[in-house]
Amino acid sequence: MLPPLAPADENLLLNYADPEARTAEVPTAKTLLALLANAEFHGVLPIMLRKLQERSDAHLPRDAGVQETLSDLRQKSTLVTGQSMLLQYHGDRIMKALAADKIPARIVKGPAFARKLYRNVADRPFTDIDILVEPARLDDANRVIAASGFRLCSGEAQSQDLQEFKWLEKENSSLLIELHGNLVHDSGMRRRLSLGFKELRAIDGDEADTPAALLTIAIVHASGGHKFHRLQLCVDVLQGVRALQTPDAEARLLEAARMTGIELELATVLDVTGRLFDEPRGLELANRIRPDLGIRLARWLITRDTLLGVNSRNRMRSRLRRDAFRWVQRLAKPRPYRA
């Protein structure tokens, strides 16, 4: 269980987690240690470490425990950055092999978010490479990945159902490649929402990795398979909202939500992200979706306390709310889509 944070300390955590927020004052040693533990769990530690370093260690509490903890975390962070670079190398290698076999594919989530949404790429490390292909080309893509020196580590039947195949490098089992036919893995939810290669190509049009496509992926990532399990998911969404620079980009996002069936998810994720980080554009975009009963219930379930309480003394309440949100997703009726 994570060290507890008072409401004011939670605000500090959110400040440190926001890549573009001006850094607040450094707290006391005890509070700083609690914030570092929470930041590590929530996947926002690289941002916090960068912000602390930018202010220089002279501003830190003169405490041996703080100095020792920071030294260990900075060393780990360097290793994570190196791991991300190694993963990127293997991802690029596999993408070239897929292209040589004329298998259309794209790398999604971690590397794309880091490159396109974050000013400091190291703010967004990643622990695997996610590759998306058409469902009909999954078998072909799996053969290419196997020939690239990886072994399948997920069950064949389950992988087919989820449209998600997990591959580990034979010489280094810390290197994970995930191959997807659809970024919505829950087959029960896939009757209502879908985000695959075809949908992303339609959202992007003649471009690649447009802000609307990246934010659509971030919303599905936060509310789909991971179910709001850490703050980093909402930071991706926050950065995605900031990348929407024009009314045309906003319109493309809302059209993407209608096309893919994720209006409930968009309204919920943008609402909680806007409230967490005091981002009015996120709230305004969330409110453009007409709230039905499912959306109102989802917003009631997914709150600041739900996200920050994932591994706190209130973790059971958080778990129940997030599980209830999954049932709202599964029971929601598809909205009619008109192109």
C-alpha positions, 0 to 999 in steps of 0.5 A, spaced: 500 500 500 502 506 498 504 512 503 497 516 504 497 523 502 493 529 504 488 532 499 494 538 499 499 533 498 495 530 492 495 536 489 502 536 489 502 529 486 498 532 480 502 538 479 509 533 479 505 529 474 503 534 469 509 535 464 507 542 463 505 545 470 510 550 473 513 546 479 510 547 486 514 548 492 518 542 494 515 539 501 518 536 507 522 530 507 517 525 509 512 528 504 517 528 498 518 521 500 511 519 500 510 523 493 516 519 490 513 512 492 506 515 489 509 517 483 513 511 481 506 507 482 502 511 478 508 511 472 509 519 473 516 518 476 520 520 470 516 527 470 517 528 477 524 527 477 526 531 471 522 537 475 526 536 481 532 536 477 531 542 474 530 546 480 537 543 483 538 539 489 539 545 493 532 546 494 531 539 496 530 537 504 537 536 507 535 529 509 539 522 508 533 518 506 531 523 501 538 523 498 538 515 498 531 514 495 533 520 489 539 516 488 536 509 487 530 512 483 534 516 478 539 510 477 532 506 475 530 511 471 536 511 467 535 504 466 528 505 464 530 510 459 535 505 456 530 499 456 525 504 452 531 505 447 532 498 446 525 496 445 524 502 440 530 499 436 526 492 436 520 495 434 523 499 428 526 492 426 520 488 426 516 494 422 521 494 417 520 486 416 513 487 416 513 492 411 518 488 407 512 482 407 507 488 405 503 487 412 500 494 413 502 496 421 503 501 426 506 502 432 501 505 437 501 508 445 508 508 448 513 510 443 508 514 439 505 518 445 512 519 447 514 522 440 508 526 439 505 528 445 511 530 450 516 535 449 521 531 453 521 524 450 524 521 457 517 523 461 514 518 457 518 511 458 514 505 456 515 497 457 513 494 451 512 495 444 504 495 441 504 494 434 497 494 430 495 490 424 488 488 420 485 482 424 486 478 417 493 479 417 495 477 424 497 470 422 502 473 417 504 478 422 505 473 428 510 469 423 514 475 422 515 477 429 517 469 430 522 470 425 525 476 428 527 472 434 521 472 439 517 467 442 509 467 443 508 467 451 500 468 451 495 462 450 493 461 442 486 461 444 486 467 448 490 471 444 485 470 438 479 472 442 483 478 445 486 480 438 492 481 442 499 476 442 504 477 447 511 476 444 518 476 448 525 476 445 528 469 446 535 472 448 532 477 453 525 476 456 524 483 459 523 485 451 515 485 450 512 486 443 504 486 443 501 485 437 494 487 436 488 486 431 484 491 435 485 496 441 479 493 444 480 487 447 474 485 451 470 481 446 464 483 450 465 490 449 467 490 442 460 489 439 459 497 441 466 500 440 472 498 436 479 501 435 483 497 429 487 499 424 482 501 419 478 506 424 485 509 425 486 510 418 480 513 417 481 518 423 488 520 420 486 521 413 492 522 409 496 524 415 499 519 420 499 520 428 494 526 428 492 529 435 485 526 434 488 519 433 493 519 438 487 522 443 482 517 441 488 511 443 489 514 449 482 514 451 481 507 449 488 505 453 485 509 459 478 506 460 479 499 456 484 494 458 487 498 464 481 501 467 484 507 470 489 503 474 494 509 474 495 516 473 500 516 467 494 514 463 490 520 464 497 524 463 497 521 456 490 524 455 491 531 458 497 531 453 493 529 447 488 534 449 493 540 449 495 537 442 488 539 439 490 545 436 485 547 432 477 547 431 478 542 426 482 537 430 477 537 435 471 536 430 475 530 428 476 527 435 468 528 436 467 524 429 472 519 431 468 518 438 462 517 434 465 512 429 469 508 433 463 508 439 467 511 444 463 517 446 461 514 453 469 513 454 471 520 451 466 523 456 468 519 462 476 520 461 476 527 459 471 529 465 476 526 470 482 528 466 479 535 466 478 535 473 484 532 476 488 537 472 484 543 472 484 543 464 477 546 462 478 544 454 478 537 457 471 538 460 468 542 455 470 537 450 467 532 455 460 536 455 460 536 447 457 529 448 450 528 450 450 525 457 445 519 457 444 515 463 450 511 462 455 517 461 452 520 468 453 513 472 460 513 469 462 520 471 459 518 478 464 512 478 470 515 475 473 520 480 479 523 482 478 519 489 477 513 484 484 514 480 488 516 486 485 511 491 488 505 486 493 502 491 491 506 498 487 505 504 481 506 500 483 501 494 477 497 495 472 502 494 476 504 488 476 497 485 469 496 486 468 503 482 472 501 476 469 494 476 462 497 476 465 502 470 466 496 466 459 493 467 457 500 465 461 499 458 459 492 457 451 494 458 451 501 454 447 500 448 451 502 441 449 509 439 447 510 431 453 512 427 451 516 421 457 518 417 
